Amino acid sequence: MLTGAGGLIKELPARVAPFASALTLCVSAGWSGALLAPNLIGVFAGVETAWLAAVGLVALSAVRDNAGLNGAFRMLAAGGAASALMLLGAGLWWRAAGGGTLAMMSLAQIDAPGLAIAGVSLVLAALALKAAIAPLHLWLPAAIGRTRALAPLVLGVVGVLGALMALTRVAAAALPAPDLGAAVAAGLGVLGVASVVIGSVQAIGSTNLIRLTAYAGVAQGGCALLSVALGSPAGFAAGLVQIAALGAAALALLGGAAASGGSSLSALDGLARRAPLASVAITAGALSLMGAPLTLGFLGRWRMIEASVGADWWWAAAAAIAASLAGVFYGGRLIERVYFRRAAEAQEINRDPWRFALTPALAASIVAIGVGLAPAPLLNAATVAASMLSRGAP
Amino acid sequence: MSAELALAGVIAAPLLQALLVIVLSRPPGLRDVTHFAGAAVTALCAVLLLNATAQGEVARIAVARPLPNVELAFALEPLGALAAMVIGGLGLLHALHTAGMVRAAKEKAPARLMAFIALTTAASMAAAFSANLFTFFVAYQALILASFPLVAHRGDEEARKSARTYLAVLLAASIGLLLPAMVWTYAIAGPHEFRAGGVLGGRVDAMTANALLTLYVLGLAMTAIPPLHRWLPASSNAPFPAIVTIQALAVLPIGGVGILKVAAFEFGAALNEAVIAGRALLVVVGVGMCGAALIALSKRDVRERLAYSVMGQSLAVVMGALLASPIGFFAAALQVVAVACAASTLLMAAGTTPGGDWPRNAPDYAGLGRVMPWTFAGFALASASMIGMPPFSGAWAKLWLLTAAASVDLVWAAGLPASPRC
């Protein structure tokens, strides 16, 4: 991602490029901090750092009209509301359980269960908004729709993934708590299903590759949320694998879109002739979203369905199948355009040598998707992470 | 050559063939020789494997372990060897036919066409020799993705529309129905390999068995079972070499092989628990066979007529599998061979006309037997086999189907093999 971002920063005007670089690093640092913070206040600080940096990045990446700046403003407003809710939620939790670290959340002495549930729910809802989980994702299309390629890449890969991981972390801490678990699981389940359905429908109807990727990410995020809602080590591992798959697919699609020089679906027509490497990346991303076997996306779906069937959550397994079916439609459309259509107009091939900066990003995404053939290291890592997250789960 | 090497070769050879055809696409002669040579190597490996099976040899190769305790593996077994022999042997003839057809019809992007035919062959071989359900599913998906460009080959709006139908129906069925069935089976039986006698026997109650059977039969839409048969007439818009691959040499036969593998190696005795679903699906198959025959009779376009005719024959394979008896399985396997031989001959003959400007409608074929006597003699023989006229292979397959139906006291089903006689 950083290599790709480095290439895309060159698209920005020279006077803002250093600020964009710094903000990109701030986004990464903020989400990393949120994942490492020991308590809710630390998580809040990391999340806000990342979010505000992302808003700045979107504003800097906007092309010369008001639409992009409007997107940044909507992102700021939505994020502000979410931050307020998150802070309120953290405060309610503190009041109900006396604070403590995330690791001790399941063991905390809860004096007021209602307050605790409300507090944790507000925190999770705020994180869900920042992870672009439907129906809280309305800021996303405006934020990425009219910007240069850098913002969608950073938001889509780092931002959404970071938020999903933070949400997973907080949910994993809350689910084992006897007073919280059932309510949190129910809430995450409802959000997950809604996200799968809404994201899939919007992705199918999208005519812009970046928006399609964003909405596909919404649907995949919903699947990850459903896995986490299971509350078991298998569910957490499945969620982590799906988040990895989402990142790889998003990187492939967004990197391919950036290399192709256009974001509308019609710009993909005949791309296989003009930019073979970008076409391969887009194909790999589309196949992963479909859940085609031997891709990371398939691995995530399989683990999720396994975990859902094991917990008798048949409806969650059905949601995973529905997400895959939707992926067939919108992913298949991409592959058809790339390989089986001719460009309507002569498209100028961008021979800018700095385009090669995107190649490592594309190669990394292809490798990540090809991990489906030898996923043992990833699965082992996910299992270890899940067991750490679920310490104390039944 | 050892059986393991032949097993690897029968899948790797067409993959290499696909790559080489693209790389060596000029001059056209080199492309055609490469295509034929690849098909020849594949056929040779298939012969060796059939011989190895007859000798009782065992071979297994594991390629990867994509899931815990689940391998991507291929194993030598009689049904797979039979299917491979049919696909490989007829594929050799088809390679010659393709080389001639692309020149005569001045087909666009002939190297691409040949490459995807080779990829489709590779996926078919992988499915035929799959050692477990997961490998079969992977190969099945690969077959869909490899054959879809054949339907879209011409690149015009009609081809794209047909390709969308093809991909949508097959992928939706495999992901929406076959995948849940597979996961459910793994949840019940744990990681396992295909095993004669099945793995679900004694592990499932009637309701589960019925639900699973329904999911599997409908999920394997490559058998062209209604209502998931729309992909088959859609594929008729492809170039003739592609139609031969899809309808005779790869997709339809693998659908039949798949249903047999599921019935014999997954269900086994559990088919006796799924009586309700079995009978209901037999009715669907019967309606499909009769309907396909009637629709075929109504079509003037030869491609569509042949597509529906082949559909009816393919459904007879499903019928044999659903009869849930050893005779039924044997009859179904025989039917796979008979249909592949007859369909490939019919399609290759129908597409071969003077000057490459082939007639579209059946009445336009009048008198062509005098101009191309050998070609249409083959057409006549294949037609006779397709309708089950002795002494051709189709007759014996149908006879065994009748016997199988009678052996399980389904007299009404015994009349079904007689229906697609158009």
Chai-1 contact restraints between the chains, C-beta under 6 A:
chainA,res_idxA,chainB,res_idxB,connection_type,confidence,min_distance_angstrom,max_distance_angstrom,comment,restraint_id
A,A292,B,Q141,contact,1.0,0.0,6.0,A-B,restraint_1
A,P293,B,V138,contact,1.0,0.0,6.0,A-B,restraint_2
A,P293,B,Q141,contact,1.0,0.0,6.0,A-B,restraint_3
A,I305,B,V183,contact,1.0,0.0,6.0,A-B,restraint_4
A,V309,B,A187,contact,1.0,0.0,6.0,A-B,restraint_5
A,I321,B,G176,contact,1.0,0.0,6.0,A-B,restraint_6
A,I321,B,P180,contact,1.0,0.0,6.0,A-B,restraint_7
A,S324,B,I175,contact,1.0,0.0,6.0,A-B,restraint_8
A,L325,B,A172,contact,1.0,0.0,6.0,A-B,restraint_9
A,L325,B,I175,contact,1.0,0.0,6.0,A-B,restraint_10
A,L325,B,G176,contact,1.0,0.0,6.0,A-B,restraint_11
A,V328,B,L171,contact,1.0,0.0,6.0,A-B,restraint_12
A,G332,B,L167,contact,1.0,0.0,6.0,A-B,restraint_13
A,F340,B,A152,contact,1.0,0.0,6.0,A-B,restraint_14
A,F340,B,G155,contact,1.0,0.0,6.0,A-B,restraint_15
A,G372,B,P66,contact,1.0,0.0,6.0,A-B,restraint_16
A,L373,B,A64,contact,1.0,0.0,6.0,A-B,restraint_17
A,P375,B,P66,contact,1.0,0.0,6.0,A-B,restraint_18
